[in-house]
Amino acid sequence: MKFNTVNEVIAWKNFILNGDIYDLSHLNAHWVEYLDQRDEKNQITYKFIVTYGLHCFTKDSDDISSEESQLLMYSAPRESRQFNFERYELSKQLPSIINSLGDKETLVCHAGYGNFATVKILDSNGREVDYYVVFAVFKEVKKLRLHVLSAYPKYEGIGKVKKVGFFVIAKNLLNNKKLPQP
């Protein structure tokens, strides 16, 4: 697929460590369509170009040696950070989570600088955790865009949140109206 209008990484390079290849193609740019069926007589389809940021599979870590840090360094166009194996494993679930943003079961809440969705998932140890998926929506060259800024497990719980309907966000964006505020 061509994404000539997208100002983000559209195809991530694999990460290679000691000959092992960590495939990042699940985070390549893609289209997602959401069907808003809240009004049966006036169903609306929202088509977004989705991109993912470096923070979905990297994390700064101060508790490793400078040698380890160099081995784990992943360089992207805007910044470099250390590859994080836990975030990488969890990131494999991101495309399906993004596809589910319009589902009633997916909690979409305000997150200060943008919006985020949290879902319950199992981490690599089989523990259920809240997975924060921080995303921003905007228009880019007349196209609806959704960019996942970061995604990470939150083991201490999500605390009190203010819900917002994903279709409220999408409708306001499409109609050039102000996005919902907390």
N, C-alpha and C positions, 0 to 999 in steps of 0.2 A: 504494500500500500504506500501511496505517496502522501506525505504530510508536509508539503512545501511551505505552508503558512505557519508551522509550529516552531516556536522559538525555545525549544527544549531538546534534550537528547531523545531521539526517536528510536534508536537501536543501540542497546547497551553492549559493550564488549564483555566477553566472558572474563572471569577472574581466574587466574591460574596460580596455584601454589604447590610447589614440590611435584609438579607434573599432573596434579589433580585439577580438573576443569570444573568450574562452578558456572553453570549455564545461567545467564541472566535474560534470556530471550523472553521469558514470561513477563518482563517489565518493559518490553518494547511498546511503542505507541500503538494504540488501536482505537477503533470506533466502538462505542456502546450506545445502544438505543434503549430508552426507557419509555414504557407505555403507561401514561397516566389514565387510569380507568375510573377515577373517582366520580366523574360525571359520565354516565353511560351514553348520553346523547352527544357528548362533545369530548371524545377521547383525543388525547394529544400525545404525539410521539416526539420525544426530545432526543436528538442525536448529538453526542459529545465525542470529541477527540480526547482520549485519555493519555496522559503521560505520567511518568513516575520519576521522582527525584532520587538522588544519590543517598539520601538519609534513610531510604527504605531498606538498605542492605549494608550500611556502614554505620560506624559509631566511633566517636573519639574515646580513647581509653588511655588513662594515665598509668594504669597498673601493669604495663608491659614494657619490656626493654626497648631501647631505640632500635636495636637490630630486628626485634619482632615487629615493631611498628613499621619499619621499612619493608619487611616481607609482606605485611598485610595492607600496604598502602594501595588504594584504588584511586586513580586519577581520572577525573571527569573534566569537561571544559571549564567549569567555574571554580571547582575546588577539588582537593584531595582529602580523603579520610581513610581510616582503617576499615577494611572489610570485616564484617561481624557475622559469624556463622549462625548465631541464633536469629538475628534479623533476616539473614538470607533465607533460612529455612522457612520462617514465617511468611516471608514475602511471596512465596509460591502460592499462597492463598489470596493474594491481593486481587488478581483479576476477577475471581469469583465474588469477592467482597464488593468490589466496585460494581459488578453486575447487579448486586443485590441492594444497592442504595435506595431504590424505590420500593423495596419490600417492607411491609409493616414490621417484620421481625428485626430489621436493622435499625439500630438506634443512631439517629443523626442529631448531633448537638452542636451548640456554639462552642468555639474554642479560642475566643479572643481575637486573634489576627485572621481567622478564616472560619472554616467549619471543620468538624471531624465526625467520623462515624466510629462507633466502638462496637465490636462484636465479641462474643465469647468464642474462643478457639482453644485448641489443645496445643501446648508448646511441645518442644522436642522431648520433654520428659513425661509427657502425657498429662500434665497439670492444666486445668482450665484457667485461662487468664483473659483479662480484658485486653483487646488488641486495639490500640488507638491508631486510626488511619486519618492523618491530618491532611485535608485537601482544600484547595481553593478552586472556585469556579469563576470564569470570566469569558468575555468574548475576545477572539483573536481573529482579525480579518473576517469578520461577520460569521465566524463559526463558534459554536458553543464549546468551551474547553473545560476540562477537569484535570487539574494537576495535583497528584499526590506528593505533598512536600516531604512527609515522613511517615513512618509506621513503626510502632514499637510496642512490646508487651508492657502492661502496667500491672504489676503484681500487688500493689497496695490498694487496688480498687479505683473506681472512677469518681467517687464522691458525688456531690450534688451537681446535676447538669440541667441545662435548659434545652429541651427538645425543640427541633424544628423539622418540619416535613421537607423531605428532599424535593417533592414536586412543587412546593412553595418556592424553594430556591430556584429550581429550573424555570418555572413560569415567570418569575420576576426577572431573571437573567434574559430570557428570550424576549420579554417585552420591555427591556431597557429600564426596568424599575429598580429601585434600591433593594438590595438583598436584605433579608430579615436580620435584625440586630437583637442581641441578647437583652 
